[in-house]
Amino acid sequence: MSVAHRNGAAPPELVPGASARSQPVITAADTEAGIKVSEVSKVFGRGASALLALDRLSLEVAPGEFVCLIGASGCGKSTLLNLVAGLDAPTSGEISTGGQRVAVMFQEPALFPWLTAARNVELALQASGVPKAERGRRAARLLDVVHLSGFAGKRPHELSGGMRQRVALARALAQDAEILLMDEPFGALDAMTRDLLHEELDRICAERKLTVLFVTHNVREAVRLGDRVVVLSSRPGRVIEEFAVPVRRPRRIDSAEVAGLASTITDRLREEMIRHGS
């Protein structure tokens, strides 16, 4: 599917105990892919207790594309996101983000409770090297982007769950990242709040031409948001099927087109879980 409508992490340390030939290579070489994952494996632990989480997984996300990852619990979706973010090192394989800036958004907003919404966003600006004199103005503009301009002075306990996630999104956007990694950011929210945030995310991704890799357990959410839905196998995680989403935007999560494709993907996921005995 065309993504024209939407238009690196630092190298990790060597994995202890891995041979030179199996060491991961994180590159920032120019690439047509916004994200390129090549034959990546990830093993946790050693010896008899070693756990193979990802097995020679390959995936490409085009610049400006919104790709959703789904799969059974424990299949390595979050592990893959952490590897792309540079928060952990693959045991083998290569990951490239083309030298682009990467921001991560998790299920929990993880805001500093003693800071206001604006100050939480300003911390990300400070970390990005924005001069102090500019931080307040830029934080205000980012909060306006997520429709929270009237709540800049509120602390997290004064905000609803959806508002806290909006602040977390503004904080991620403060990093001027071209790639946004999202790990079930709306999983704990009620259906109505989640639907509103879907609309906001659609708008922001279109305006900023972001490349997005989005982890979710909600198949309808994946179809509602994604240009493409990638299904991972039960552990160890591998890509077993991909589904383009030809539904015209704007989409509704309860539309017949979204529900129909979600049903097809759910059936495929169920087949994999039954095969694996999950």
N, C-alpha and C positions, 0 to 999 in steps of 0.2 A: 504494500500500500504506500502511496506517495505520502511523504511527510512535509511537503512543501508548505502546508498550512501551518506548520509549527515552526516551522523553520527553526598534574600528576603527583599523583602522590609521590612522596620521597621514597626511594628504594628501601625496602625492609632489610633488616639484618639477615644474615644467612641462617637457614634453618639448621639447628643443631643436629648433628649426626647425618645430615644429607650429604651425598657425594657432590663433587663439583658439577658433574654432568646433570644431576637432577635438581640443581639449585634453580629457584624461580628467577625469571628475568622480567622486571618491570621496565617497560620502555616508554619513552616520550616521543618516539619517531612519528613523523607525519603519517596520517592514515586516513582513509576515506571513512572509517568507522569512528563514531564518537567514542564508543567503548569496544575494545576487541579483547576477547578472552579466548586463548588458544591452548587446548589440551591441558587444562588446569586440573590438578588433583590436590586434595588437602587431606592430610592424615593428622589426627590428634592422638597423642600418646605414642608409646613404643612397645615393641615386643608383643606378647600375647594380648595386652590390653589396648593395642592400637586400634583406632577407629577410622575407617575410610569414609570421610564425609562427602567428598566430591571425587569423581573418577573421570579424568580426561574430558572435562566439560569444555565445550567450545560454544561461543556466542558472540554475535556482533550486533551492536546497536548503532544505527545511522545517526548522524548529527541531526538534532531536532526531533528524533523519534521518541515516542513514549512506549516503552516495553514493560509489560507486567509479567512477573514470575509467580507461578502457582505450583503447588505440590503438597504432598502430605507433610504433616509435622515431622521435623527431623530430617528432611530431604536435603538440606544444605542451602536453602534460599538465603537466609541471613548470613551464613558463612560466606557465600559468594559476594554478597553486598559488602561485607567487611573487607574482603580481599580486594575488590575493586577500589574501595575507599583508601586502601593502604593501611588499614587498622590491624591487619594480620598479613602474614606471608604465605603464599601457596607453597606446598611441598614441591611441586613441579609445574611446569607450564609457563606461559607468558601472559601478561596483562598489559594492555596499553590504553591510556586515555588521551593520547595524542598531545600531551603537554597541557591539557586543559585544566582549569580549576574545578575541584570537586567539592560539593557540600553534601552533608548527610543529615537526614531527618528520621528520628526514631519514633516508636509508638508512644513513648513518654516524652513530653515536651522538655523535661529536665531544665526548667528555668530556675534561676537563683531566686529563692523566695523572698529575700530581703531587698531585692532590686525591683524597680518599676519595670513595666513592659518596655519603655523606651531605653532604660539603662541595660536591660538584657540584650537588646538589639545592638546598643552601642558597644558592648563588649566584643561582639563579633567584628564590628568596624575597627575597634582598637587593635584587635589581633591581625587585621588585614592592613594595618599601617595607616589608617585614615587619620589625618590630623585632628586633634581634640576640638578645634574650632568648627570643624565640619560635621562632627559625629551627631550632634543633636539635630541638625537640619536633615541629614540623610536618614537618621532613625525615624524622624517624623514622616518623611516621605515614604519609607518602607512600611510603616504602620498604616499609612493611608492606602498603600497598594493592597493590603490584606483587610481593608475596611475596619481599622481599629484606631483611626485618628483621634477619636474622643476618649481613648482609654490609655493614652501614653503614660499617665501618672499613676495608674493602678498597679498594685502588686499582684502576683499570681493568685493568691488566695481570694482576691476580689473578682477574679475572672472565671467564667464558665470553662468547662473542658474544651469546647470548641474554640473559645477565644485564646486559651493558652496554646492550642495548636497553631492558631494564626500567628501568635507571637513567635513560636518556634519556626514557622515558615518564613516570617520576616527576617529572623536571625539567620536562617540558611541563605536567603536571598542577599543578605548584607555582605556575603563573601564574594559577590559578583561571580559566582560559579557558572560555568557553561553546562556542567553535568550535575544533576540532582539525584541522589540516591535516597530512596524512601522505604523504610522498613515498617510496614503496617501502621502508618501514621494515623489512620482514622479508625483503627480496629476497636478502640474502647469507647467510641462515640455513638450516640443514638442515631437512628436512621435519618431523621430530618437534618440534624447538624452535619452528618456525613455527606448528605446530598448537597447541601449548601457549599461545603468545602470542596466537593468535586467540581462544582461550577467555578469556584474561585481558582482552583488549580488549573482547570482548562484555560481560563482567561490568562493567567500569569504565564503559563507555558507557551501559549500562542504569542503573547506580547514579547517575551524574552527569548523565544526560540530555544528553549532548554531541551537538552537531552536527558531523559528520565528513565531510570531503572527502578521499578516499583514492586515491592514484595507485598503480597496479600494472600489470605486464605479465602477471601470472598470472590468467587468466580464472577458474579455479576458486577462487582466493583471493577474487576480486571477488564471486562468487556466494556463497561461504561467509560473507563478512562483510556484504555490502551489503543495504540495503533496496531499492536501485535501482542498476543498472549503466548508465553512460552511455558510449556508444561515440563516439570522435572520429574524424574523417576523417584521412587522411594529410595532411601539410602542404600548405596551411595548415589548422590545426585548426578544425573546426566540429563541432557536435553533429549526428550523422547518424542515431542511433537510441538509444532508451532501453528498458531491460528492467526491469520490476518483478520482484522476487524473492519469490514467494509461499511459499517453503519455510519451514515452521515452525521456530522456534528452540527449543532449541539445534540447530545444524547440524553435520554432519561433512563434511569436504572430499571424502571418498571415497564419500559417499552417492549413490544412484542419482538422486535429485532434483537435487542439486547438479551432478552430472556431466552430466545431460541438458540442463539449462539452459546450462551452460558450453559444451557442444557446439554448441548453437544460436547462442550469441553468438560463438563461435570461427568458425563458418561465415560469419557476417556480417562479422566482422573480416577474414577471408581474402578475401571478395569485394571489400572496400574496398582491400586491399593489392594484389590482382591488377589492379583497375581503375586503380590509381595506378602500377602497374609496380614495386612494392616487392619 
